[in-house]
Amino acid sequence: MIGKNSFFVLLAFAFCACTTDNAVEASIVPITVDALPYYHTPNFDPIWEVGDLDTLHTIADFSFTDQNGLSVTEETIADKIYISNFFFTNCGGICPKLTRNMEIVQGAFEAEEDVLFLSHSVAPEIDSVPKLKAYTNNFNVNDARWHFLTGSKTEIYEMARQSYFAEEVPGFNKDSTEFLHTEHFILVDRDKHIRGIYNGTVELEMDRIIEDINLLLNE
């Protein structure tokens, strides 16, 4: 898990002298980071100060089909904040956990139209539109804002590896013949910049995502 975004820093400070034995005690002061960094490279080194945002990595244009047979493109997410992840419907292990955790985040923003969710199938050859729709029926999915996507396997894998930096090991030298497996949730801002990465299997991480989305909504 890569935790390189908004977090609480415990800073030992405000030292005071003990009146009896001159021992020094440290007070723990919680400090809240009120802005998120940008992530420009696959190693997810955070960038806190940016001169020109246009020089940063952005998510490439795309065109996929969702569980309702609707086209989802870069226009769908224009001026929106969204979380992206990758799964497949036949996955009986972590994928249902990923979806349930995403459901938690969706629930926190039920009334927020500027927050979307994109779940890409990494097995689009088997995940047809009807199969995606059947899968979503097992969860509380707002069809208008949470899109389960299928399409060209080559394009989905290229998006995952080159746009979202989704895998633990950078995948620039991999193609769609090498199976894509990632537990990451990726947070993208209104300008298609990556602003956070999280372990989607850890429920506690959803609290951090919710906090970070709220920061972006207030930018």
N, C-alpha and C positions, 0 to 999 in steps of 0.2 A: 504494500500500500504506500502510495506516494502522498504525503500530507504537506503540501507546499502552498497553502492558501490561508484564508482567514482562520485565526485560532486565538486562544487565550494564552498569553505569555505570563508565566509566574516569575516575577522579578524580585529577587531578594534585595531589599533596600530599606531605607529609613532606619539605619542602625542607631541604636540608643545604648547608652552605658547603663549598666545595672548599678543601682545606688549602694548595694551591699558589697559586692565582690568584684566590681568593675568588669564583670562579664559582659560581652557584647551579644545582644540579641538581634535577630533580623526579622523584620516584618515582611510578610508576603503580600505584595500588592498586585491584584489582577489588572492587567492592561488589555483593553480590547482593541484589536486592529480594525479600523473602520474603512479599509479599502482593500481591494484584491489586487494581486500582481497579474501580470500578463505572462503567458507561456508561448515562447516563440520556436522552441526546438524540441525534439523527441525526448531529450533527457529531462525536460521539465524544470530547468533552472528558472526560478522566478525573476521577472524583471519588474522592479518597483518604480523606476523613473524612466519615462519614455518621452523623447522629444517629439517624434513624429509617428503617430499611430499607424499611418499608412505604410510604414516600413515593416510592420509586424506581420507574422504569419496569420492568415485567415482561412476559414473553411471554404473549400472549393465549391463551385456551383454543382448541383446534382439534380437528378430527376428519378424518383422512385414511385411506387404505388402502395397505398396503404390498405388497411383491412376492409375498407369500404369501397375499394376499387378506384379511389380518387388519386389524382396526381399530386405528389408532394415535391416541391422544388425549393430553390433558394428564395423564391418569392413568398412561400408559405412562412418562412422564418424571418422575413425582412422586418427589422426593427423589433424583433422579439428576443427574449432571453430563453434559452432552452437547455435541456439535459439530453445528451445522446448516449445510447448504449448499444450493445450487440448481444444477440441471443439466438436460439432457434427452438421451434415448438416441440421437437422430439427430445429435447434435453430434459432429463428427469432429475438432474442434480441441482446445479446452482441456478439455472435459468428461472425456475419458479420463484426462487428466493430473490433474484434480481428484480423480477417483476413486482413482487410483493413490496419490496423496499421502495421501488419507484412509485408504487401506489401511495405510500406514505407521503412522499414529496408532493405528488399530485393533490392529495387531500389537503395539504397545507396552503395550496394556492387555488382552491376551487373557484374563487371569485376574481382571480387575476388573469385576465385575458392575454396579458403580455408574456405569460410563461407557458412554454410548450415542452413536449416530450417526444423524442424520436427513438424508437427501438428498431434497430436494423436486424433482419434475419441474416445469419451467416451461412444458412443453408437454403437460399432462395429457390433452388431447384426442387425442393420438396415443400417449401412454405408458400403455397399459393394464396391468393386472396381469401378464398373460403376457409382455408386452414388457419390463417392468421385471425380471421373473424371468430372462428370457433375457439381459438386460444384465448382471445380477449374476453370471451363470455365467462371465463373462469375468474375474472378479476373485475374490480370496479374501475372501468376504463371510460374516461370522457372522450368519446370519439372525435369531438371537435378539436381537442387539444393534445391528444396522445395518439401518435401515428405509429403503427407497427408496419414496417416497410419491407417490401420485396422488390426484386428487379434483377438487373444484371449482376451476377456474382463478381465478375471482374471489377465492376464499378463500386460495388459495396466494399470489397476488400481494399480497393485503392483508397476509398474515402476513409476507412478505418485506420489504415496504416500511414497514409501520407497526409491526410487532413487532420484527423483526430489524435494521431500518435497513440492509438488505443492500447497496443500491446506493451507488455513489460520490456521486451526486447524490441527496439526499433525495427520496423518491417519494411524499410524502403527497398531492400533487396529480395523481398518475397513476392510471390504472385498468388493468384487464387487457387493454385494447386496445393498450396500449403495451408492447412486449415487454420482459420482465425479463431483464437480463443482469448477472451479478455473479460475480466470482472469489473472493468473500470466504468464509472460514470464520468462523462466529460461535460463541464459547464461552459457554455458559450454565451457571450454577451450580444448586445444588439448590433454590434459591428462585426460579428462573426469572428471575434478573437476568443481564444481559449483562456478561461479565467480560473479553472479549477479542475482537479482530477481526484476521484474518490474510489474507495473499494466498495462496490455496489453490493457485496455480500454481507456487509457489516451494518446492522440496523442503526447503531450509534452514529455512523457517518451521515445518515439522513438528516440528523439535527444540524450538522455542519453545512450540508448542502442548503438546507432551508435558510440558515443564517446568511450564507453567501449570496443566495438569490435575492434576499431582502436588501443586501448591500448594493447589488447591481440595480435593483429597482429604484434605489435612491441616488444613483450616480447622476 
